[in-house]
Amino acid sequence: MAKNMARLESGVVVNIEWCSDLTTETDTLKDMGDCAVAVGDVYENGKFYHDGIEVVTPLESSMLLIKDMKNALNKLGVTLDE
């Protein structure tokens, strides 16, 4: 099997590489997981950022959207049975 990893130079993604599952992370090669990382994104403190916004997985994005929707419904006085 294989996985996508981000090649970094000075903390900036310069390439996306297809690597073996056995390839380990280094200071210049980071596992992207399910994040949609692109060339030009920044890697800082263990996370990827695009234009200053953290790059999250599709699952994390969906969970944030659900939270926002629940908050909006709550402000409208709508209660949900969970």
C-alpha positions as CSV (number, residue, x, y, z in Angstrom):
1,M,0.0,0.0,0.0
2,A,1.0,3.6,-0.2
3,K,0.2,7.0,1.3
4,N,0.6,10.7,0.3
5,M,3.2,12.6,2.2
6,A,4.1,16.3,2.1
7,R,7.7,17.3,1.3
8,L,8.6,20.5,3.2
9,E,11.2,23.2,2.8
10,S,11.4,25.7,5.6
11,G,7.9,24.6,6.8
12,V,6.3,25.1,3.4
13,V,4.9,22.2,1.3
14,V,6.8,22.0,-1.9
15,N,5.7,18.6,-3.2
16,I,3.2,15.8,-2.5
17,E,4.9,12.4,-2.7
18,W,3.4,8.9,-3.0
19,C,5.3,6.9,-0.4
20,S,5.2,3.4,1.0
21,D,3.2,2.8,4.1
22,L,6.5,1.9,5.8
23,T,7.9,5.4,5.1
24,T,8.3,7.3,8.4
25,E,8.0,11.0,9.0
26,T,11.1,13.2,9.1
27,D,11.6,17.0,9.5
28,T,11.1,17.4,5.8
29,L,8.5,14.7,5.1
30,K,5.1,14.7,6.9
31,D,2.2,12.3,6.7
32,M,-0.9,14.2,5.4
33,G,-3.4,11.6,6.6
34,D,-6.8,12.5,5.1
35,C,-6.1,16.2,4.9
36,A,-6.3,17.9,1.5
37,V,-2.9,19.5,1.7
38,A,-1.5,21.4,-1.3
39,V,1.8,22.8,-2.5
40,G,2.2,26.2,-0.8
41,D,0.5,25.2,2.5
42,V,2.4,25.7,5.7
43,Y,3.2,23.0,8.3
44,E,3.5,24.4,11.8
45,N,3.2,22.8,15.3
46,G,2.1,19.5,13.9
47,K,-0.6,20.9,11.7
48,F,-1.1,22.0,8.1
49,Y,-2.4,25.5,7.2
50,H,-3.8,27.0,4.0
51,D,-3.9,30.8,4.0
52,G,-3.7,30.7,7.8
53,I,-6.6,28.4,8.2
54,E,-6.0,24.9,9.6
55,V,-6.4,22.1,7.0
56,V,-8.8,19.5,8.5
57,T,-10.0,16.1,7.4
58,P,-13.4,15.7,5.7
59,L,-14.7,14.1,8.9
60,E,-13.4,17.0,11.1
61,S,-15.0,19.5,8.6
62,S,-18.3,17.7,8.8
63,M,-18.3,17.6,12.6
64,L,-17.6,21.4,12.6
65,L,-20.5,22.0,10.2
66,I,-22.9,19.9,12.3
67,K,-21.8,21.8,15.4
68,D,-22.5,25.2,13.6
69,M,-25.9,24.0,12.4
70,K,-26.9,22.8,15.9
71,N,-25.8,26.2,17.3
72,A,-27.8,28.1,14.6
73,L,-30.9,25.9,15.3
74,N,-30.5,26.5,19.0
75,K,-30.5,30.3,18.5
76,L,-33.7,29.9,16.5
77,G,-35.3,28.0,19.4
78,V,-35.4,24.7,17.6
79,T,-34.7,21.7,19.9
80,L,-33.5,18.4,18.7
81,D,-34.1,14.9,20.0
82,E,-30.8,13.0,19.9
